[in-house]
Amino acid sequence: MGYGAFIIHGARVGIYPPDSRMADEFGLELLPIITGRARDCEADVLAVYDEQGGTSSRTGDGTLHFDAGWEGAENFEVADGVRVYLDYGRLAVKISARDGSSFDESLLALVNLVEYMLRLHMHRSRPLAVFHAAAWEVGGAGILLPGASGAGKTSLSFIMEAAGHLIISDEDSFVVRGADGLTLLPYPRRLRVGGGLLAAYPELHNRAARPYSAFGGEGLLFEHDGRPACVAPLAAVVFLDNDPAHTGPPMLTPLTERARVLYSLLGSGEYYPADNAHGPMKAEFAAFNRALFGIACEAVDKVPAWRLVYDITRQCRLIPEVIEELASNLMEAGRV
Amino acid sequence: MSEHIEIMPRANPSLLSRREGDSLVLFNEDSGDPFILNGTGARIFELADGRRGIGEIAVMLAAEYDAPEEVLADDCAEFISMLIQKGLLEVA
C-alpha cells in the first residue's frame, strides 16, 4: 500500500488512500503509487483520510505511518465523529472519521482542504491572490467574475463552456503576476451540475461526461479539466449580480469608481485568518493577505471593471453573447 | 477635579491602505476585512496619526473644509469613536 499523487500547478499533492473519486473531483489522473514515510514523503501537500478514527492507520506493508507527526497540528471536530487536522508546517491535512461517517462528505472536505494548503504552497514561490470568482477565457481575454454564492458562477460557467469557451475556474480563481501583467491560473477541478440548471438547460446532458451521485447530490459531471498548462492574461473584471427582479436584457455597466471596485474585489478575496494564527504562520498568513491586497490594487490599475446584472433563471442563455461582445471590445481596444 | 486626557488615535498597524480620489480603501491584513472611507471620513482617518488629538484634528478639518470648528468637533469625535470600535484606529 502507498499513496497516490496529483500534480497541480507543479505541486505534488499526495493523497492517502488513493481514491478514484478524488481523481474524479480534480479531473486529474492519479499518478503511480509512491512509497515512503508520509512525514518524510516527497509531496508538497499531503492529504490523508483516516477512516480508523485516528487510532491507527492502515499502513499495508508497514512503510507508511500516516498517524505520525500530527501531535502539534491544529485540529477541530467538524461533525460528530469527524475531526480535521491542519499541519501548516508541512502543509498536510487529515480528516479522521469514525466508522459510519459520510465518506463522500469527508472526501469533499478533503478536496477543499487540499486547495487551502495548495494556495499556501504556491504563495511560497510567488505572490498569489485567490478570488471567490469564476474565470473564463473568451477570445484570448481572461475575465475574472467575482460573485457571491447563488450569483451563478458555476451555472454560467457551464453555459459558457457549452458556447465553446474555456472555463478557467467556476469557484476560486488564482491570480499571479506574469511577465505581461496579471495572469489567471486555471484550477483543476471538475464542473458539476445538479437538477436546477439541468431543468433550465437540458442540452447540458449531451456535454456531460457521466452522471455523479456523490458529494451530497446527484447530477452530471463534466470533462472540464481546467487544463493546467493553459493560462490567460487578466483583461477584465466582471462582477456577477443575479437579481431576480431584473427585467430587460442582461445589463453590463462599466464601473468607474475605482475605490468601490477595489473594495468589492477585496471583499471577494480569499484570505487566511492571521489574527487567529500564532508563530511563523501568523506572519505567513499576513503575507498571503498582503499579496491579495497588492494584486487587487494592480487589477484596479490595469484592467477595466463592469457589473453584469441579470436574472439567471430567465436569461442564462443570453450571457455568452454579452461576454463575447465584451471580449471583442477588449480586443479592439488592444487590451488582449 | 478630573483631569482631561486627550486621546491621540492612530491607524491599526495591520491596515493596508490605498487612496483612490476622495476615497480611502483599507484592508486588514490580519482579519482579511476590507473597508472604504469617503471624503471627510477618509481625511479624518489620515489625520489620526497618533500625534494629534481629536481637537487638533477638528481644527485642521475646519480649516481644510472651511467649516465651523465647533460643529466639526462633535462629529469628528463621534466618527473617531466609531473607527476605534471597528478596529481601524487604536489608542496607544
Boltz contact constraints between the chains, C-beta under 6 A:
constraints:
  - contact:
      token1: [A, 258]
      token2: [B, 20]
      max_distance: 6.0
  - contact:
      token1: [A, 259]
      token2: [B, 20]
      max_distance: 6.0
  - contact:
      token1: [A, 259]
      token2: [B, 23]
      max_distance: 6.0
  - contact:
      token1: [A, 259]
      token2: [B, 25]
      max_distance: 6.0
  - contact:
      token1: [A, 259]
      token2: [B, 36]
      max_distance: 6.0
  - contact:
      token1: [A, 262]
      token2: [B, 25]
      max_distance: 6.0
  - contact:
      token1: [A, 263]
      token2: [B, 25]
      max_distance: 6.0
  - contact:
      token1: [A, 263]
      token2: [B, 34]
      max_distance: 6.0
  - contact:
      token1: [A, 263]
      token2: [B, 36]
      max_distance: 6.0
  - contact:
      token1: [A, 266]
      token2: [B, 27]
      max_distance: 6.0
  - contact:
      token1: [A, 266]
      token2: [B, 34]
      max_distance: 6.0
  - contact:
      token1: [A, 267]
      token2: [B, 34]
      max_distance: 6.0
  - contact:
      token1: [A, 271]
      token2: [B, 32]
      max_distance: 6.0
  - contact:
      token1: [A, 274]
      token2: [B, 30]
      max_distance: 6.0
  - contact:
      token1: [A, 275]
      token2: [B, 30]
      max_distance: 6.0
  - contact:
      token1: [A, 275]
      token2: [B, 31]
      max_distance: 6.0
  - contact:
      token1: [A, 286]
      token2: [B, 29]
      max_distance: 6.0
  - contact:
      token1: [A, 289]
      token2: [B, 29]
      max_distance: 6.0
  - contact:
      token1: [A, 289]
      token2: [B, 32]
      max_distance: 6.0
  - contact:
      token1: [A, 290]
      token2: [B, 29]
      max_distance: 6.0
  - contact:
      token1: [A, 293]
      token2: [B, 16]
      max_distance: 6.0
  - contact:
      token1: [A, 293]
      token2: [B, 27]
      max_distance: 6.0
  - contact:
      token1: [A, 297]
      token2: [B, 18]
      max_distance: 6.0
